[in-house]
Amino acid sequence: MKINGVTLLSSALCDLRCKYCYISQDPKMKDTQKELLDKIRNKPFLEPILKRADDPKEIEAMGLWGLEPSKTLDVIAERFDYIFESLPALKSISFSSNFQNNSEKIIDFINKIPKGKNIGIGVQFSLDGMPKVNDINRGRGSGEKIVKNVKSLVEELNKILPSVPNVRVSLHDKATLTASVLELLDKDRKLLHENYLFLENFYRDLRSSKSPNANINMNFGGSNQEQPFPYSKEHGIAFSNVIRAIGEIIDKEKMREVSLPLIGKFNRIFKFGNEFNNKHFMFTCNANRGNMAIGVDSDVLPFCHRDFFPNNDEHTQKFIQDRYLTSDSQDIAKREYVNSCYTNFPKLKLSYIIMMCKELAYCGLIDKKYDNHKNAYAMAMYLVSDLCPSSSLGNYASPYVNELGNIKFLGNGAFDYLLERVAKKL
């Protein structure tokens, strides 16, 4: 089985309690963290991949995942010799951080990369808006810490990267637009304006502070919706109102750093849409096929990071653990078969969404225009690339089913506006 990437569960602890996190934190996580630390420090933790991949020398990417990966960066760095010897073609290491602590661990991690190894480091930070907005779901005081520590990271990178030419750093944000924040911003347009002005200025300051000699790439301004969440027609109307207001703010203030929520997802349609039928694996989540994940249990290969905690709460794929995870005692062909159910039948996924668009339009839960096949098809092409196989299998026992809430979220004016904005730039 050809594997291009590997995802490691690298931390089972986090110092935030974000309301929208799909992983609940209970005392058992402390024991899991101890197991992880022992495994990373003392064991050949890449062995499950090395045994199954056709050629480990083809693996180019490594993702460090978990609740707060920065907690174990120092331990990962201690095993760089083992990692680069086992995966000689490795070109990138990526991780996300809540940036509740200073940038020291990230800088130390970069400094410990062997000088002869050319590597890209991807760092994602989660900032859901200005501190006042961010803190609604992520906890009081968390926003100010993120802003302070991200600025500190860029300052430190400017100091060290000119002398470390073998390392490139990519820094990007990931905001989550929750239903509660959406409703607040829909009611308080002054706060909405203030929020986006803050983000524009923050990202502009970060970019302008970049040293011309520092190898840093920055990509800011996107956001995702809260998942899973049972979105209603009313949420869809509120979202339509909010993104139209954001669009007006972006135009009025001539913003360049922030963008409309969810608009970036059109990129995949533009890049691969014409080859949807013959290169469908490029048009959907491909983590299952090109990536293998390693959790706590070295005998089990999760599909992706969502399956690291299959018993953690009601949203996290107990069905997948029972039916689909591959262990040493099972043939790898089983995994290939499950992957093929998801990736090789794109029209089933597309047809399901089209059918549900028409049903929801008929019921009055989304705009009636989606009773028209062409309009429903456009919506389906947008949503099919957002379909997560782990979530679909875990929640619906089918790899083809998209959340109905996603259609309601977009089908009450928001999708039309996003498409209109994109079309104007073509």
C-alpha positions in Angstrom: 0.0 0.0 0.0 1.6 3.3 -1.1 1.7 5.8 1.8 2.8 9.4 1.4 2.2 10.6 4.9 2.0 9.5 8.5 0.0 11.1 11.3 1.0 10.5 14.9 -1.0 10.9 18.0 1.5 13.0 19.9 -0.5 14.4 22.8 -3.5 13.4 24.8 -3.6 16.6 27.0 -4.7 20.2 26.4 -4.7 23.3 28.6 -7.9 24.6 27.0 -11.5 23.4 27.2 -12.9 24.6 23.9 -16.7 24.2 23.8 -16.7 22.9 20.3 -13.9 20.3 20.7 -15.2 16.8 19.7 -12.8 15.2 22.3 -13.9 15.3 25.9 -11.1 15.5 28.4 -11.4 13.1 31.4 -8.8 11.8 33.9 -8.0 8.8 31.7 -6.2 11.2 29.3 -3.4 11.6 31.9 -2.7 7.9 31.7 -2.9 8.0 27.9 -0.3 10.9 27.9 2.1 8.8 30.0 1.7 5.9 27.6 2.5 8.2 24.6 5.5 9.7 26.3 7.0 6.3 27.0 6.2 5.1 23.5 7.8 8.1 21.8 10.9 8.1 24.1 11.6 4.4 24.3 10.0 2.5 21.4 10.2 2.2 17.6 6.8 4.1 17.3 7.0 4.2 13.5 7.0 0.4 13.2 3.3 0.0 12.3 3.9 2.2 9.2 7.3 0.7 8.4 5.7 -2.8 8.3 2.7 -1.9 6.1 3.9 0.7 3.7 5.1 -0.6 0.4 8.1 1.7 0.6 8.7 3.8 3.7 11.2 5.8 1.6 8.2 7.3 -0.2 6.8 9.0 3.0 7.3 12.7 2.7 5.0 14.2 5.3 4.4 13.8 9.0 1.6 15.3 11.0 1.7 15.6 14.8 -1.8 15.5 16.1 -3.6 15.3 19.4 -5.1 17.7 21.9 -2.1 20.0 22.2 0.9 18.7 20.2 3.3 21.4 21.4 3.4 19.7 24.8 5.5 16.8 23.4 7.6 18.6 20.7 10.7 18.3 22.9 10.2 14.5 23.2 9.7 14.2 19.4 12.9 16.2 18.8 14.8 13.7 21.0 13.9 11.0 18.4 14.9 13.0 15.2 17.7 10.6 14.4 15.3 7.7 14.5 12.6 9.6 12.5 14.9 10.7 9.7 16.6 7.4 9.5 13.3 5.5 9.2 11.8 8.1 6.8 14.7 9.4 4.7 12.4 11.2 2.2 10.6 13.2 4.9 10.1 16.8 3.7 7.6 18.3 6.1 6.4 18.1 9.7 3.2 19.9 10.6 1.3 20.5 13.8 -1.3 22.8 15.4 -1.0 24.7 18.6 -3.4 26.6 20.9 -0.5 29.0 21.7 -1.3 29.2 25.4 2.4 29.1 26.1 5.3 31.0 24.7 7.1 29.9 21.5 10.2 28.4 23.2 9.3 24.8 22.5 8.6 25.4 18.9 11.9 27.3 18.5 13.8 24.6 20.3 12.2 22.0 18.0 13.3 23.8 14.9 16.8 24.3 16.3 17.2 20.5 16.9 16.5 19.6 13.2 19.7 18.2 11.8 21.5 20.9 9.8 21.8 18.7 6.7 18.1 17.9 6.5 15.9 20.2 4.4 12.5 20.3 6.0 9.4 22.4 6.0 7.6 23.0 9.3 3.9 23.8 9.2 2.5 25.6 12.2 -1.2 26.2 12.6 -2.7 28.4 15.3 -6.3 28.5 16.4 -7.7 32.0 16.7 -11.4 32.4 16.4 -11.4 36.2 16.4 -10.4 39.1 18.5 -9.8 38.1 22.1 -13.3 39.1 23.1 -14.9 36.9 20.5 -12.3 34.1 20.7 -12.8 33.7 24.4 -16.5 32.9 24.1 -15.7 29.3 23.2 -12.1 28.9 24.0 -12.0 30.4 27.5 -11.3 33.7 29.2 -7.9 35.1 28.5 -7.0 32.6 25.8 -7.2 35.1 23.0 -4.7 37.5 24.4 -2.2 34.7 25.0 -2.6 33.5 21.4 -2.0 37.0 19.9 1.0 37.6 22.2 2.6 34.2 21.6 2.1 34.1 17.8 3.8 37.5 17.6 6.6 36.2 19.8 7.0 33.1 17.5 7.4 35.4 14.4 10.0 37.5 16.2 12.0 34.5 17.2 11.8 32.9 13.8 13.1 36.2 12.3 16.2 35.7 14.6 17.0 32.0 13.9 15.8 31.2 10.4 18.5 33.2 8.5 21.1 31.0 10.1 19.1 27.8 9.5 18.6 27.8 5.7 17.6 24.2 5.6 14.3 24.9 7.4 11.2 26.6 6.0 8.3 27.6 8.2 4.7 27.9 7.1 2.4 29.7 9.5 -1.4 29.8 9.1 -4.5 30.2 11.2 -7.7 28.2 11.6 -10.7 29.9 13.0 -13.9 28.0 13.9 -17.2 29.9 13.5 -19.5 28.4 16.1 -23.2 28.6 16.1 -23.2 30.7 19.3 -20.7 33.2 17.9 -22.6 33.3 14.6 -25.8 34.3 16.3 -23.9 37.0 18.3 -22.3 38.5 15.2 -25.6 38.5 13.4 -27.1 40.6 16.2 -24.2 42.9 16.9 -22.8 44.4 13.6 -20.6 46.8 15.5 -18.8 43.8 17.1 -18.6 42.1 13.7 -16.9 45.1 12.2 -14.6 45.5 15.2 -13.7 41.8 15.0 -12.7 41.8 11.4 -10.7 45.0 11.7 -8.8 43.4 14.5 -8.0 40.3 12.5 -7.0 42.3 9.4 -4.6 44.5 11.5 -3.2 41.6 13.4 -2.4 39.5 10.3 -1.0 42.6 8.5 1.3 43.4 11.4 2.5 39.8 11.4 3.3 39.9 7.7 5.0 43.3 7.9 7.2 42.1 10.8 8.6 39.2 8.8 12.3 39.7 8.1 13.2 39.5 4.4 15.9 37.0 5.4 13.6 34.7 7.3 12.2 31.7 5.4 8.5 32.2 6.6 5.4 31.7 4.5 2.1 33.1 6.0 -1.4 32.3 5.0 -4.2 33.9 7.0 -7.9 34.7 7.0 -9.9 31.5 6.6 -12.4 29.9 8.9 -14.5 26.7 9.2 -17.8 26.0 10.8 -18.4 24.1 14.0 -18.6 20.3 13.4 -20.5 18.3 14.3 -23.5 20.5 14.9 -27.2 20.2 14.0 -27.5 23.4 11.9 -31.1 24.6 11.3 -32.6 26.8 8.6 -32.4 29.7 11.1 -28.6 29.1 11.4 -28.4 29.2 7.6 -30.2 32.5 7.4 -28.0 34.0 10.1 -24.9 32.8 8.3 -26.1 34.3 5.0 -26.6 37.6 6.8 -23.2 37.5 8.5 -21.1 36.7 5.4 -22.9 39.5 3.4 -22.0 41.9 6.2 -18.4 40.6 6.3 -18.2 41.1 2.5 -19.3 44.7 2.9 -16.6 45.2 5.6 -13.9 43.7 3.4 -14.8 45.9 0.5 -15.2 49.1 2.5 -12.0 48.7 4.4 -10.1 47.2 1.4 -9.0 44.2 3.5 -6.3 41.9 2.1 -5.6 39.5 4.9 -9.0 38.2 5.9 -11.5 36.4 3.6 -15.0 35.2 3.8 -15.7 32.1 5.8 -15.7 28.8 3.8 -14.9 30.6 0.5 -11.5 28.8 0.2 -13.3 25.5 -0.4 -14.1 26.6 -4.0 -10.4 26.2 -4.8 -10.7 22.4 -5.1 -13.6 22.7 -7.5 -11.6 25.0 -9.7 -8.5 22.8 -9.6 -10.1 19.3 -10.0 -13.7 19.8 -10.9 -13.3 18.9 -14.6 -11.7 15.6 -13.6 -14.2 14.7 -10.9 -15.1 11.4 -12.6 -11.6 10.1 -13.5 -9.5 11.7 -10.7 -12.0 11.7 -8.0 -9.4 10.9 -5.3 -8.0 14.4 -5.8 -11.4 15.9 -5.1 -12.1 14.6 -1.7 -10.5 13.8 1.6 -7.6 11.5 0.7 -6.1 10.9 4.2 -7.3 7.3 4.2 -5.5 6.4 1.1 -2.2 8.4 1.1 -1.8 8.6 4.9 -1.6 6.3 7.8 -2.2 7.3 11.4 -0.6 5.8 14.5 -2.5 6.1 17.8 -1.8 4.7 21.3 -2.4 1.1 20.3 0.4 0.1 18.0 -1.7 -2.8 16.7 -4.4 -0.6 15.3 -4.1 1.9 12.5 -6.8 4.7 12.7 -8.0 6.3 9.5 -7.2 9.8 10.7 -6.9 12.0 13.8 -10.6 11.8 14.4 -10.3 8.1 15.2 -7.5 8.5 17.8 -10.2 8.5 20.6 -13.0 6.2 19.3 -14.5 5.7 22.8 -14.1 9.3 24.0 -17.6 10.6 23.5 -20.7 10.0 21.5 -19.4 11.8 18.4 -16.1 9.9 17.9 -16.6 6.9 15.8 -17.3 3.8 18.0 -18.6 2.3 14.8 -15.3 2.7 13.0 -13.4 1.1 15.8 -15.6 -2.0 15.8 -15.9 -2.4 12.0 -13.2 -0.7 10.1 -9.9 -0.1 12.0 -7.1 -2.3 10.8 -4.9 -4.3 13.2 -1.9 -6.5 12.7 -4.1 -9.6 12.6 -6.1 -8.3 9.7 -5.1 -8.0 6.0 -4.3 -4.6 4.8 -6.7 -5.3 1.9 -9.5 -4.7 4.3 -8.4 -1.1 4.7 -8.0 -0.7 0.9 -11.6 -2.0 0.5 -13.1 0.5 2.9 -11.1 3.3 1.3 -12.4 2.2 -2.1 -16.0 2.5 -0.9 -15.3 6.1 -0.1 -13.0 7.2 -2.9 -14.0 5.1 -5.9 -17.7 5.9 -6.1 -17.9 9.7 -6.2 -21.2 9.9 -8.0 -22.9 8.1 -5.0 -21.8 10.9 -2.7 -22.7 13.6 -5.3 -26.1 12.0 -6.0 -27.0 11.8 -2.3 -26.4 15.5 -1.7 -28.3 16.5 -4.9 -31.2 14.3 -3.7 -31.2 15.9 -0.2 -31.0 19.4 -1.7 -34.2 18.8 -3.6 -35.9 17.2 -0.6 -34.9 20.1 1.7 -36.0 22.6 -0.9 -39.4 20.9 -1.2 -39.8 20.9 2.6 -38.9 24.7 2.7 -35.8 24.1 4.8 -33.5 25.6 2.1 -34.1 28.0 -0.8 -36.6 26.6 -3.3 -34.1 27.2 -6.1 -32.3 24.0 -5.0 -35.2 22.0 -6.4 -33.6 22.8 -9.7 -31.0 20.1 -10.7 -28.3 22.5 -11.8 -28.4 24.5 -8.6 -28.5 21.3 -6.5 -25.5 20.0 -8.5 -23.5 23.1 -7.8 -24.1 22.8 -4.1 -23.2 19.1 -4.2 -19.9 19.8 -6.0 -19.0 22.2 -3.2 -20.1 19.9 -0.3 -18.8 16.6 -1.6 -15.2 17.7 -1.1 -16.1 18.5 2.5 -17.3 15.0 3.3 -15.3 13.3 6.0 -15.2 9.5 5.7 -14.6 9.0 9.4 -17.5 11.2 10.4 -19.8 9.7 7.8 -18.9 6.1 8.8 -19.1 6.8 12.5 -22.3 8.8 12.5 -24.2 7.1 9.6 -22.5 3.8 8.9 -22.1 5.0 5.3 -19.2 6.7 3.6 -21.5 8.6 1.3 -23.7 10.6 3.7 -23.2 14.3 4.3 -24.6 16.1 7.3 -28.0 17.6 6.4 -27.2 20.5 8.7 -24.4 21.5 6.3 -26.9 21.9 3.4 -29.2 24.0 5.6 -26.2 26.1 6.7 -25.3 27.0 3.1 -28.7 26.7 1.3 -30.4 29.7 2.8 -28.5 32.4 0.9 -24.9 31.8 1.9 -23.8 29.6 -1.0 -25.3 31.9 -3.5 -23.4 34.8 -2.1 -20.1 32.9 -1.9 -20.5 31.7 -5.5 -21.3 35.3 -6.6 -18.1 36.6 -4.9 -15.9 33.9 -6.4 -17.4 34.5 -9.9 -16.6 38.2 -9.8 -12.9 37.4 -9.4 -12.8 35.0 -12.4 
